[in-house]
Amino acid sequence: MKAFLLKNKMIVLGIGILGLALCVYLYQHRSLEQENNETPFPYMDEIQEEENKQEETQNKKMKIDVKGAVVHPGVYDAQKDERVLDVIQKAGGFQKKADQRKVNLAEKVHDEMVIYVPEKGETPDNEINFETPISSQDEGKVNINTADLAQLQTLTGIGPSKASAIIEYREKNGGFKKVEDLTNVTGIGEKTLEKLRDSIIVH
């Protein structure tokens, strides 16, 4: 046996090296499998939960009151980014006597919004006004929820770009809930808000 080993020592050495290499390979392969089975991002569940909460907030249903010349007047649920036309369709659409020209069908809806569809021939005196009454101290102020591009530019420090940003913000977010929300608009900070505070209102 000893003579055999001496005679074939190269073969025995080769087998030993192959065996050692195989052991190293199996060890590395097992370590790699363990790493792959571990969660690469330990906070992934928390991130996913936060994303789900944000999505739930964005998809929160709004309540819209539809009145006037529609087939089924009433309160309807609406999603963010839906338009007046979408909600009117939920109410069964227009009646034949509806004056569609007086309704902005492209306007984005917001929570607690009232959509009133007048009848053809209905005069302004007969139309129902659901807007919050403006007090005497608010007269002359610019309502940032309804002002157009030209009206917004009458405000101190508001040029075409900021006026466009204000309109874009209120369309995406369903309007301003309070005057302080104006600071959420790109390019408008606390200093600008203080300059505008006595000139603007939110209704």
C-alpha positions as CSV (number, residue, x, y, z in Angstrom):
1,M,0.0,0.0,0.0
2,K,2.8,2.3,0.9
3,A,4.6,1.5,-2.3
4,F,1.3,2.2,-4.2
5,L,0.9,5.6,-2.5
6,L,4.5,6.6,-3.3
7,K,4.2,5.5,-6.9
8,N,0.9,7.3,-7.4
9,K,1.4,10.3,-5.1
10,M,0.6,12.8,-7.8
11,I,-2.8,11.1,-8.4
12,V,-3.5,11.1,-4.6
13,L,-2.4,14.7,-4.3
14,G,-4.7,15.7,-7.2
15,I,-7.7,13.9,-5.7
16,G,-7.0,15.7,-2.4
17,I,-6.9,19.1,-4.1
18,L,-10.1,18.4,-6.0
19,G,-11.8,17.3,-2.7
20,L,-10.6,20.5,-1.0
21,A,-11.9,22.7,-3.9
22,L,-15.2,20.9,-3.8
23,C,-15.6,21.6,0.0
24,V,-14.8,25.3,-0.6
25,Y,-17.3,25.5,-3.4
26,L,-20.1,23.9,-1.3
27,Y,-19.4,26.2,1.6
28,Q,-19.5,29.3,-0.6
29,H,-22.6,28.1,-2.3
30,R,-24.4,27.5,1.0
31,S,-23.4,31.0,2.3
32,L,-24.7,32.6,-0.9
33,E,-28.1,30.8,-0.5
34,Q,-28.4,32.1,3.0
35,E,-27.7,35.6,2.0
36,N,-30.3,35.4,-0.8
37,N,-32.9,34.1,1.6
38,E,-32.4,37.1,4.0
39,T,-34.4,40.2,3.4
40,P,-32.1,42.7,1.5
41,F,-34.0,45.6,2.9
42,P,-35.1,45.1,6.5
43,Y,-37.3,48.2,6.4
44,M,-39.1,47.3,3.2
45,D,-42.3,46.4,5.1
46,E,-42.4,49.8,6.7
47,I,-41.8,51.5,3.4
48,Q,-44.6,49.5,1.8
49,E,-47.0,50.3,4.6
50,E,-46.2,54.0,4.3
51,E,-46.8,53.9,0.5
52,N,-50.1,52.1,1.1
53,K,-51.2,54.8,3.6
54,Q,-50.3,57.6,1.0
55,E,-52.2,55.7,-1.7
56,E,-55.2,55.3,0.6
57,T,-55.1,59.1,1.4
58,Q,-55.0,60.0,-2.3
59,N,-57.8,57.6,-3.1
60,K,-60.0,58.9,-0.2
61,K,-63.5,59.4,-1.5
62,M,-65.0,62.9,-1.6
63,K,-68.6,63.8,-1.2
64,I,-70.2,65.9,-4.0
65,D,-73.7,67.4,-3.8
66,V,-75.3,67.5,-7.3
67,K,-78.4,69.7,-7.7
68,G,-80.6,71.1,-10.4
69,A,-81.4,69.7,-13.9
70,V,-79.8,66.3,-13.6
71,V,-81.6,63.0,-13.8
72,H,-80.8,61.9,-10.2
73,P,-79.9,64.8,-7.9
74,G,-78.1,63.8,-4.7
75,V,-74.8,63.3,-2.9
76,Y,-72.2,61.2,-4.8
77,D,-68.7,59.8,-4.0
78,A,-65.8,61.1,-6.2
79,Q,-62.1,60.4,-6.4
80,K,-59.3,62.9,-6.6
81,D,-58.7,64.3,-10.1
82,E,-62.3,63.6,-11.2
83,R,-64.1,66.3,-13.1
84,V,-67.6,67.9,-12.8
85,L,-68.6,65.9,-15.9
86,D,-67.7,62.6,-14.2
87,V,-69.9,63.3,-11.2
88,I,-72.8,64.5,-13.4
89,Q,-72.6,61.2,-15.2
90,K,-72.9,59.4,-11.9
91,A,-76.1,61.4,-11.3
92,G,-77.6,60.0,-14.5
93,G,-76.5,62.9,-16.8
94,F,-78.3,66.1,-17.8
95,Q,-82.0,66.5,-18.1
96,K,-83.2,67.8,-21.5
97,K,-84.0,71.2,-20.0
98,A,-80.5,71.5,-18.5
99,D,-78.4,74.5,-19.7
100,Q,-75.0,72.8,-20.0
101,R,-73.3,76.0,-21.2
102,K,-73.4,77.4,-17.7
103,V,-71.5,74.5,-16.2
104,N,-67.8,74.1,-16.3
105,L,-67.6,70.4,-17.1
106,A,-63.8,70.3,-17.0
107,E,-63.4,71.7,-13.5
108,K,-61.8,69.3,-10.9
109,V,-64.1,68.5,-8.0
110,H,-63.2,68.9,-4.3
111,D,-64.7,67.6,-1.1
112,E,-68.1,69.1,-0.1
113,M,-68.4,70.7,-3.5
114,V,-71.9,71.6,-4.8
115,I,-72.6,71.3,-8.5
116,Y,-75.7,73.1,-9.6
117,V,-77.0,72.6,-13.1
118,P,-79.4,75.4,-14.1
119,E,-82.3,75.0,-16.5
120,K,-82.4,76.6,-20.0
121,G,-83.7,80.2,-19.7
122,E,-83.0,80.3,-15.9
123,T,-82.0,83.9,-15.1
124,P,-79.2,84.8,-12.6
125,D,-81.8,86.0,-10.1
126,N,-83.3,82.5,-10.0
127,E,-80.0,80.7,-9.8
128,I,-79.0,79.3,-6.4
129,N,-75.8,80.6,-4.9
130,F,-74.0,78.1,-2.8
131,E,-70.9,80.1,-2.2
132,T,-70.0,81.3,1.3
133,P,-71.3,84.9,1.6
134,I,-68.6,87.5,1.5
135,S,-68.5,89.8,4.5
136,S,-68.0,93.5,4.2
137,Q,-64.4,93.2,5.5
138,D,-63.6,90.7,2.7
139,E,-64.9,92.9,-0.1
140,G,-62.2,93.8,-2.6
141,K,-60.1,90.8,-1.6
142,V,-59.0,88.2,-4.2
143,N,-60.5,84.7,-3.7
144,I,-57.5,82.4,-4.5
145,N,-59.9,79.5,-5.1
146,T,-61.8,81.2,-7.9
147,A,-59.5,83.9,-9.3
148,D,-58.3,83.6,-12.8
149,L,-54.8,84.3,-14.1
150,A,-55.4,88.0,-14.6
151,Q,-56.9,88.5,-11.1
152,L,-54.1,86.7,-9.4
153,Q,-51.5,88.9,-11.1
154,T,-53.1,92.0,-9.4
155,L,-51.7,90.7,-6.1
156,T,-48.3,92.1,-4.9
157,G,-45.4,89.9,-6.0
158,I,-47.5,87.6,-8.1
159,G,-46.5,87.4,-11.7
160,P,-47.6,85.1,-14.6
161,S,-45.5,82.1,-13.4
162,K,-46.7,82.2,-9.7
163,A,-50.3,82.8,-10.8
164,S,-50.1,79.7,-13.0
165,A,-48.6,77.8,-10.1
166,I,-51.5,78.8,-7.8
167,I,-54.1,77.6,-10.4
168,E,-52.2,74.4,-10.9
169,Y,-52.0,73.7,-7.2
170,R,-55.7,74.3,-6.5
171,E,-56.7,72.1,-9.5
172,K,-54.5,69.2,-8.3
173,N,-55.5,69.5,-4.6
174,G,-59.1,70.5,-4.8
175,G,-58.6,74.1,-3.9
176,F,-57.1,75.9,-0.9
177,K,-58.6,75.0,2.5
178,K,-57.1,78.1,4.3
179,V,-54.9,81.1,3.3
180,E,-51.8,79.5,4.8
181,D,-52.0,76.7,2.2
182,L,-50.7,79.2,-0.3
183,T,-47.1,78.5,1.0
184,N,-47.5,75.0,-0.4
185,V,-47.3,76.6,-3.9
186,T,-43.8,76.5,-5.4
187,G,-42.1,79.9,-5.2
188,I,-44.4,81.3,-2.4
189,G,-43.0,81.4,1.1
190,E,-44.0,82.9,4.5
191,K,-42.7,86.4,3.6
192,T,-44.9,86.5,0.4
193,L,-47.9,85.2,2.3
194,E,-47.6,88.0,4.9
195,K,-47.6,90.6,2.2
196,L,-50.7,89.0,0.6
197,R,-52.6,88.1,3.8
198,D,-54.7,91.2,3.8
199,S,-55.5,91.0,0.1
200,I,-56.7,87.4,-0.3
201,I,-59.5,85.2,1.0
202,V,-60.4,81.5,0.7
203,H,-64.1,80.5,0.1
